[in-house]
Amino acid sequence: MTLKLFEFLTYLCSGLVCFVLGIILIGIKNDMSRNAVGFRKVKVFVACAAFLDVIVDMAVIRLMYVHADYLIVNYVFAPTIFFVQLYMGAASLLALFRFPKIGNRSILKFVLPVVFITVLHYVLYVFNYEAGFDPVQYAEYVHGTLSKVISSILYIVIAAEAVCLGTWMIKAVHRYNRLLSEYYSGDEILKGRKLTSVNYAFFLYFALAMLNLLCQNTVISAVVICVTTVLFLIFVVALINLQRLFTYLSPAFVYASDNTVATPESAGEELTEIPSGPVTEVVASDGRQQYLDEKVRIWSTSPSKPYLRDGLTISMAAEEMGVSYRMLSDFLNSIYEMNFSAWINSLRVEEVMRILDASPRTPISQLAKATGLSDASNCSKVFRKITGMTISQYREALK
């Protein structure tokens, strides 16, 4: 197989794979529940990014067909497509992590510089040459000083805006993990963090794609295309498999958007809805803090030990206490200075210590199973984080 044939087949296969994946993403059956609405948006964004890749691959194949240097697409055309793909990919992940909608004004400020530079590049090409597209003339134009300057500016702008997108992504992941910890208490948090795995694939894919744009060697470029195509295939398969998890975790984000708090006018009276706010602002004058403190104390010291249950959420705990979950969340954050997950873990670690006090040789796996701490690894990690010592060290201290 000659190098030219290898390069041709690489771009052809990449285009076909991306086209098929885009069709699958659009055509695959959607969960029609309200909680899955956001996931449909995720799939559409990724499908659009796939179709854009097809456009680049077809442009390269066309240049190969007329025996032109196909790397001329890397000056402006491919970087512009790459930028749109980057934006689409970031938008899909922001939707996946339920990040608040970015304002239209921010989007325009983000997109317009790239649009302006790209239009300027092609306007100057038409001004210096005849209208239309001739590969030989265009190759001469892109190797000129003016075009190289414009191309360099475009790359700098895209790199700067990629950093902005990366910042949004980091904020989205931190917010996502925080909301999971505020609502769930155990396995759901560990399962939910599977969504963040696509984040790493996203960054790796676009880092390699950027490397391909900067590459001036056709063979290396073709090899990178092979790798990015495989990565994109893995990314899409993982994304499709995450739809059920996305829907399953929706209550945590419905909770985050709930802006009302139920609070009793006095202990023992019926709960009524009032505007949300820090518990410390509403409890000082009428004993509501004492009311909540008593509710939390009774629940957490109950002989049934409800905090050990699998799948425990703040909604469940709040309902059992007879308060709203927003009120309970505000109380835990304001008074205990910890979120729901951290509070439940502290109670579970106390139970681990009680078991060890009675039976120091209890295996860690048995401790985890008895206290709702998922597995031995998570049990050890949580115990050390809260107590500052390992379970082995605690056992030694008991001797």
N, C-alpha and C positions, 0 to 999 in steps of 0.2 A: 504493500500500500504506500503510495507516494505521500509526501507531506501535504501537498495541495489537496489530495483526496481526503486525507485525515481532517484537515481544517474544514473542508466543505461539509463532511459528514457530521463533524462536531457541531457546527452552527445549525445544520439542518435538524439534527436530533434535538438540540436545545430548543429550537423553535417549535418542533412538534410536541415535545414534552410539555412546554409551557402552555401551548395552545390547548392541549388535552386537559391539563390541570385547571386552566381557567374555565373551561366548559364544565368540568366536574364540580368546581366550586359554585358556579352559578346554578347548575342543574340539580345538584344533590338535594334530597328532600330536607326541608327545614322543620325544626320543632316549631309548631305554631303557637306555643304558649307565650304569654306576655313576657315571661322571664328570659325567653330566647331571642327576643326581637333584636337586641344589640349584636348578637352573634351573626345574624344575617348581614349586617353592615360590615362586620369583620371579613366575611367571606367575599363580599363584593369588592372591597378594597384590594384584597390579595389577588382576586381574579383580574382586576384592572392592571395591577402590577405585572401579572403574568403575560397579559396580552401586549403590554408595552415591550416586554422582552422579546416577544415574537416579532415586533416591528423592527427592532434593532437587528435581530438575526436575519430577517428577510433582506434588510438593507445591505448587510455584509455579503450575503449570498449573491445579491444583484451585482455588487462590485466585483466579486470573484468571477462572475459570469462574463463581465466585460474586461477581465484581466486588469483591473485597477487595484491600487493599493487600498485594501479595505480598512486599514488602520486610520485612514483619514476621518472616519466617523468619530474617532476618539477626541477630536479637537473640540467640537461643539455639539454635534448631533447626539452622540451617545451620552455625553455628560448631562445634557438637558433631560434626556429620557431617564437616565439614572436618577437625577434629582426628583423627577415626578414619581418614579418607583419608590425612592426613599421616603418621599412624603406619604405615598399611599400605604407603604408598609408601616410607617410610624403611626398613621391614622388608624390602621387596623389594630395595632397593638394597644393604642390608647383606648380604643373602643373595647378591646378585650379586657383591659384592666379597669374599665368604667371610669376613665378619667373625665372630669368635667369638660364640656364642650369648649373648644378654643374659639374665641371671638372672631368674627369675619374680618375685623380691622387687623388683628394680629396675623391672620392668614394672608391678607393682601400684602402686608409689610414683608412677609416671609417669601411669598411667591414672586412678587413684581420684579425684584432685582434680577432674578434668573431669566424671567421672560424678556426684560428689557435688553439684557446682554445678548441673548440668543437672537432676538429680532434685529438688533444692531449688526450682528455678525452677518446675517443673510442679506440685509439691506445693502451693506457695503459690498457684498459679493455681487449682487445684481447691479449695483452702481458701476462696478469696475468691469463686469463682464455682461454678456447678454442674459436676458431672462431665461429661466429654465435651469436645467442641471446637466452639466457635462463633467464627467469624472476627472478628465485630464485638466480642464480649467480649474475645477474646484481643488484638485490636489495642488496645483500651482498657487492658488489663493491661500489655502490653509498653511502652506509652508512660508508664506510671506510674513514680514515683521509685524504688520498691523494685525493680522489674524492671530498670530502667536500671542500678542499682547492681550487681545480680547479673550482668547482661550485661557490664558493664565489667570486673568481676572475672574473668569467664570469658575475655574477650579477653586480659587481662593474663596469666592462667595459660597460655593456649594459646600466646601469644607467647613466654613464658619456656620452655615445653617445646619449642617449635619451635627455640629456640636450642640446647637440649640435643640434639635430634635432629640439628641441623646440626653440632654438635661430634662426635657419633658418626660422622656421614657423613665429615667431614674426616679423622678418625682412620682410618676404614675405607679411604679412598682412599690415604692415606699408607702404611698397612700393605700394601695391595694393590700399590702401585708398588714398595715396598721388596722384597716377596717376588718380584716379577717380575725385579727387578735382581739378586737373589741367585741366581736359577735360570737365567735366559736371558742371552744375550749380544748380541743384535742386533735383527733385524726383529720377533721375537716381542714384544719390549718395546714397540716402536712400535705393533704391532697390538693388543697388550693394552690400551694406553691409550685405544683407541677406546671401551672400556667406560665410561671416565670421562666421555665426552661426554653420556651419559644423565643424569649428575649435574647438569649445567648445565640441561638441559631440566626436570629435577625441581624445582630451585630456582626457575626462571623460572615454571613452571606454578603452583606454590603461592604465589609472591609475587603473581601476578595474581589468583589465587583469593582471597587475603586482601584484596587491593584491592577486589575485587567485594563482599566481605562488608561492608566499611566504606563502600561507596558508597550514597548515598541518592537517586541519580538512576536511574530505571528504564531510561532509554535507554542511559546509559553502562554500566549493569550488563549489559544485553543485548549490547552490543558486546564487553565483556570476556568474556562467556560464549562468544561466537563465537570469539574469539582463543584462549581456554583449550581449547576443544573441538578446534580445529585442532592446538594444541600437544600435546594428549593423543593425538590420532591419530598424529602424527609420532613421539611417544615410544613408542607401542605397536609401530609398524612397525619402528622402530630396535631395540627390545627383541627382537622375534621374529628379526630378522636377526642378532642377537648370540649366538643359542643355540649355533651351531657353534663360535664363538670361545670361548665360556664353557667348552665341553667340551674344546676343544683346549688351553686353558691350565691345565687341572686338575692336571697333574703338578707344577707349581710349588707348589701348595697341598697336595698330598699330601706333597711334600718338607717343607713347613713343619711338618706334623703328625708327622713322623717323629722320634722321640726317642731313636734309638739311633745309636751311632757304632761303626764298625769300626776297630780299631786293632791293629797288630802288636805282639806281645810283644817282638819285636826285629826289626831289619832283616832282610828275607828270609824271615821265618817266616809261616805262614798267618794270615790276618786272623781275629779273633774279635770277637764283639759284647760291648760293655761299655756302661754307662750314659754318656750324653752329658755333655759338660762342656767348658769352655774348653780348647783345646789346651795352653795355657801351664801348666795345672795338672797335666797328665799327662806332659809331655815332659821335665820338668827332670831327673828322676833316671835315666832310661834311654835317652836319646838319641832319643826319638821325634820331637822337633822337627827334629833333624838328618835323620832318616829322611824326614819329610814335605818338608823343604826340598829335599832331594836329588831326591825324586820330582817336585816342582814344577819344579825347575830343569831336569831332563832333559826333561820334557814341553815346557816353554816355549822351550827352545833346540833342539828337534828340527828337523832340516833340512826336514821335511815341513810345518813351521809349522801345526800343527793348530788353533791359535787363530784362523786366518783363515777357517775353514769357516763356511758359512751354517748357521743352525739349531743352533749349538753350545749345549749346556746343561751345567750343572755335573755332572749325572749322567754324561754322555758323557765329560767330561774326567776325572772321578774314576775311572771304569771303566778308562780308558786308563792312568791312573797306578797302578792297583791298590790304591786306597783307597776308602773310602766317601765319598759326596758330603757327608754331614754333617761328616765329619772334615776334608774339604777346605774347606768353608765356614767352619768354626771357625778353621782355620789362617789363611785369607785375612783374616778379620775381626780375629783376635787378633794376628797377626804382621805382615801387610801393611797392616792397618787400612783395608781396602776390601772391598766385596762382589765377587761373581764378575763381574758386568757391568763394573764399574769396572776390575777387574784385566785382563780381556780387552781392554777398550778401550785401556788403557795399552800393552799389547803391540801392538795394531793401530796405534796412533799411532807407536810406535817403527818399525813397518814402513813407515808413510807417510813418516817422516823418512828412512829408508834409501833409499826410492825417489826422494825428492826430492834427496837427496845425490848420487845417481847421475844423475838426470835432472830438473833443477829445473823444466822446463816441462811436466811431466806434468799433464794436465788433472785437476781435482778429481774429476770424475765417474769417471775411470779409476782414480784413487787409491782412491775408495770401493769400486769394483767389485773391485779387487785385494786389498783388506784387510778385506772383510766389514763395512764401515761403512754399509750400507744404500744411501745415495745421497749426492749432493754436499752437500746441506744438512746432513745428519746428520754427515758426515765433517768439514765445517768447524766445526760446533758442538762436536763431541767433541775435535777437535784444539786448538781455542782453550781449552776447559775444562781440558785436561790440561797444555798447554804454556804457557798464558798469552799466546799470540800467535796471530795468524791465519796461514793457510797463505801468504798473500801476504807477510806480514812475515818469515816463515821463509825464503821464496825470496829476499827482499832481503838477508837476513843471510848467504846463501850466496855472494853476489857478492863 
